[in-house]
Amino acid sequence: MEHIVTVQDAVTAFAPWREPTDAELDAIEVEMPVILADVDLLDAQITVMDRTPTELDARRIRRARRRVLAARRELSNRAAATTAVPGGAA
């Protein structure tokens, strides 16, 4: 009789080395406002998938889109400010 062996041991054997690094966790934390805004937008869009959107639904989607754009703009501005070269433009 042959035993069927799963690859679970091989996959989980490397689990401690596959954990995110501190730098990766910091990057996720910095991007969290954008992630949450995207989730809110998706939630608003999913809500109206099976029905005709009302004016309230349309307003909710517009607000969620504006929050996504604002969060992305803020993240881009923060990234541009941290990568700015001292001494101005050359």
HELIX and SHEET records of a PDB file:
HELIX    1   1 GLN A    8  THR A   12  1                                   5    
HELIX    2   2 ALA A   15  ARG A   18  5                                   4    
HELIX    3   3 ASP A   22  THR A   47  1                                  26    
HELIX    4   4 GLU A   55  THR A   82  1                                  28    
END                                                                             
